[in-house]
Amino acid sequence: MIPTSGDAIVLAVADGLGGLPAGDTASAIAIESLANSVGSADANSLREAILNGIELANREILDLGTGAATTLAIVEIRSNILRSYHVGDAGVLVTGQRGRRRLQTMPHSPTGYAQEAGLINEAEALDHKERNLVSNVVGSHDLRIEIGSLLRIAPRDTVIIASDGLLDNFLSDEIIEYVRCGKLHLAANTLAIETLSRMDGSEPENVGGHPDDISFILYRPS
C-alpha cells in the first residue's frame, strides 16, 4: 500500500514466478521500484510514475541476468476514481455490494486468452493443464503493461488485488460472494483460510486445489 504526495493511494501485489530462479527478488524489486517512483510523483503525474516504476523494475530484473520474473497487479485510486494496471496473471476485481461485477482484468496467459475468446469457461481454465503458464511478465524484453479505463467506485464497492494463488483457486463469483459485504478484515481472514483449505485438497468438491503462495489486498472506500 503506497501513499502519494496527494490524496491518492496505490495498491499493488507482485508475485514472483516460482518456476524461475529468484522470484522473491523479482517481486521485491517490482514493489520497491514502484514505491520509489510513485513516492516522488505529484498527483498529476501518477499514471506516468506508475508506468515508469514498472519499466524501471523490468530493466533492473533483466539486469540480474538470472531469468527472474514477476507478475504485477496495481490500482491507483484518487477521489474514488480507480485505474488498474497489470502484467501477467495477478489481477484486479471490483464488485458492488450486491455482487455486480464492475471490473475484472484478464490474465495474460494461454488459458486467460482462451477464456476471453470463449473457447473455455472459467471452471475449465482453473483446471486446465496449462493453467500455470504465463505469457507476460516483469523481467521480459517483451513486457506489455495493460492499463484499464477509469472507473468511479461507489462507497460500498470492494476492490480485490490478488496473486494467482487466490485467483486459481476460486471462481470469480465465489470471491465476490466472500467480499462484497460485511466487515472487510473478516472477509479477508475467511478468504485466506478458505484458500488454504482448497490448496490442501480438503474440499475436493470445489474448484481449485492448487498449492501456491497467496497475496491479496481488499479495499473499500471509506
C-alpha positions in Angstrom: 0.0 0.0 0.0 1.8 3.1 -1.3 0.8 6.6 -0.2 1.3 9.5 -2.5 2.0 13.2 -2.1 -1.6 14.0 -2.9 -4.9 12.3 -1.9 -4.3 9.2 -4.0 -3.2 5.7 -2.9 -1.6 3.0 -4.9 -2.2 -0.7 -4.1 0.0 -3.4 -5.6 0.6 -7.1 -5.5 3.7 -8.7 -7.1 4.1 -12.5 -7.4 7.5 -13.8 -8.4 7.4 -16.8 -10.8 8.1 -19.9 -8.8 9.3 -21.9 -11.9 12.2 -19.5 -12.4 15.1 -18.5 -10.0 14.9 -15.6 -7.6 11.2 -14.9 -7.9 11.2 -13.4 -4.5 13.9 -10.9 -5.6 12.0 -10.0 -8.7 8.8 -9.3 -6.8 10.7 -7.2 -4.2 12.3 -5.2 -7.0 9.0 -4.5 -8.6 7.3 -3.2 -5.5 10.4 -1.2 -4.4 10.8 0.4 -7.9 7.1 1.2 -8.0 7.1 2.8 -4.5 10.2 4.9 -5.3 8.6 6.2 -8.5 5.2 6.9 -7.0 6.6 8.4 -3.8 8.4 11.2 -5.7 5.5 12.0 -8.1 2.8 14.6 -7.8 -0.9 13.9 -8.3 -0.9 15.0 -11.9 1.8 12.6 -12.9 0.8 9.5 -11.1 0.0 7.4 -14.2 3.4 8.2 -15.7 5.1 7.4 -12.4 3.4 4.0 -12.2 4.4 3.1 -15.7 8.0 4.4 -15.1 8.2 2.3 -11.9 7.2 -0.9 -13.8 9.6 -0.2 -16.7 12.5 0.5 -14.3 11.7 -2.7 -12.4 11.7 -4.6 -15.7 15.2 -3.3 -16.6 16.6 -4.0 -13.1 15.2 -7.6 -13.1 16.6 -8.2 -16.6 20.0 -6.8 -15.5 20.1 -9.6 -12.8 20.8 -12.0 -15.6 19.2 -14.9 -13.7 15.9 -15.3 -15.7 13.9 -14.0 -12.7 10.5 -12.6 -13.3 7.3 -11.5 -11.5 3.7 -10.8 -12.2 2.2 -7.5 -11.0 -1.3 -6.0 -10.4 -1.8 -2.4 -9.4 -4.6 0.0 -8.8 -4.4 3.8 -8.3 -7.3 5.4 -6.5 -7.9 9.1 -6.3 -11.2 10.8 -5.3 -12.9 7.4 -5.7 -11.7 7.1 -9.3 -9.8 3.8 -10.0 -7.5 2.8 -12.7 -5.9 -0.7 -13.0 -2.5 -1.8 -14.4 -1.4 -5.4 -14.6 1.3 -7.7 -16.1 0.8 -11.5 -16.1 -1.8 -13.4 -14.1 -2.0 -11.3 -11.0 -5.3 -9.4 -11.3 -7.9 -6.9 -10.2 -11.5 -7.5 -9.5 -14.1 -4.8 -8.4 -17.6 -5.7 -7.2 -20.6 -3.8 -5.9 -22.3 -4.6 -2.6 -24.9 -6.7 -4.4 -22.4 -8.7 -6.3 -22.4 -6.8 -9.6 -19.0 -7.3 -11.3 -17.7 -3.8 -12.2 -14.2 -4.8 -13.3 -12.2 -7.9 -13.9 -8.8 -8.0 -15.5 -7.9 -10.7 -18.0 -4.9 -12.9 -17.1 -2.0 -12.7 -19.6 -1.8 -16.5 -20.0 -2.8 -19.1 -22.6 -5.9 -20.0 -20.5 -6.8 -16.4 -19.9 -6.8 -15.7 -23.6 -8.7 -18.9 -24.4 -11.3 -17.9 -21.8 -11.6 -14.4 -23.2 -12.1 -15.9 -26.7 -14.9 -18.1 -25.4 -13.0 -21.4 -26.1 -13.2 -22.5 -22.4 -15.1 -21.3 -19.4 -13.8 -20.1 -16.1 -14.0 -23.5 -14.4 -12.2 -25.2 -17.2 -9.5 -22.6 -17.1 -8.9 -23.2 -13.4 -8.5 -26.9 -14.1 -6.5 -26.7 -17.3 -3.1 -28.4 -17.6 -1.5 -25.2 -18.8 -3.1 -23.1 -16.0 0.4 -22.3 -14.6 1.8 -20.8 -17.9 2.1 -17.0 -18.1 2.5 -15.1 -21.3 3.6 -11.7 -20.0 5.9 -10.9 -17.0 8.0 -8.1 -15.5 11.5 -9.3 -16.3 11.0 -9.7 -20.1 12.2 -7.9 -23.2 8.6 -8.2 -24.4 6.9 -6.6 -21.4 3.4 -5.3 -22.0 1.6 -3.3 -19.4 -2.2 -3.4 -19.7 -3.9 -0.2 -18.5 -7.6 -0.2 -17.5 -10.1 2.6 -18.1 -11.0 5.0 -15.4 -13.7 3.6 -13.1 -15.7 5.5 -10.5 -16.1 3.3 -7.4 -19.0 3.7 -5.0 -18.7 3.8 -1.2 -19.8 0.1 -0.8 -17.8 -1.3 -3.7 -14.9 -3.7 -2.9 -11.6 -3.9 -4.8 -9.5 -7.0 -4.8 -5.9 -7.0 -6.0 -4.6 -10.6 -5.9 -1.9 -13.1 -7.0 -2.9 -16.2 -8.9 -2.7 -18.1 -5.6 -6.1 -16.7 -4.9 -7.4 -16.4 -8.4 -6.5 -20.0 -9.4 -8.5 -21.5 -6.5 -11.8 -19.7 -6.8 -14.4 -18.8 -9.4 -14.7 -15.1 -9.5 -18.3 -15.3 -8.4 -17.1 -17.2 -5.3 -14.6 -14.5 -4.4 -17.3 -11.8 -4.9 -19.6 -13.6 -2.5 -16.9 -13.6 0.2 -16.0 -9.9 -0.1 -19.0 -8.0 -1.4 -20.4 -7.0 2.0 -19.6 -7.2 5.7 -16.5 -6.2 7.6 -13.5 -6.2 5.3 -11.0 -7.7 7.8 -13.3 -10.6 8.5 -13.8 -11.2 4.8 -10.1 -11.2 4.2 -9.5 -13.7 7.1 -12.2 -16.0 5.9 -11.0 -15.9 2.3 -7.4 -16.7 3.3 -8.5 -19.7 5.5 -10.8 -21.0 2.7 -8.0 -20.6 0.1 -5.6 -22.7 2.2 -8.3 -25.3 2.7 -8.7 -25.6 -1.0 -5.0 -25.8 -1.6 -4.6 -28.8 0.6 -7.4 -30.6 -1.2 -9.7 -30.9 1.8 -12.6 -29.7 -0.3 -12.5 -31.9 -3.4 -16.0 -31.0 -4.4 -14.9 -27.4 -5.2 -12.8 -25.9 -8.0 -9.1 -25.2 -7.2 -6.9 -27.3 -5.1 -3.7 -25.7 -6.5 -1.0 -25.2 -3.9 0.7 -21.8 -4.2 1.7 -18.8 -2.2 -1.1 -16.3 -1.8 -1.2 -12.5 -1.6 -4.2 -10.2 -1.8 -5.4 -6.8 -0.8 -9.1 -5.9 -0.1 -10.0 -2.2 -0.3 -13.3 -0.4 0.2 -13.8 3.4 0.1 -14.4 5.0 3.5 
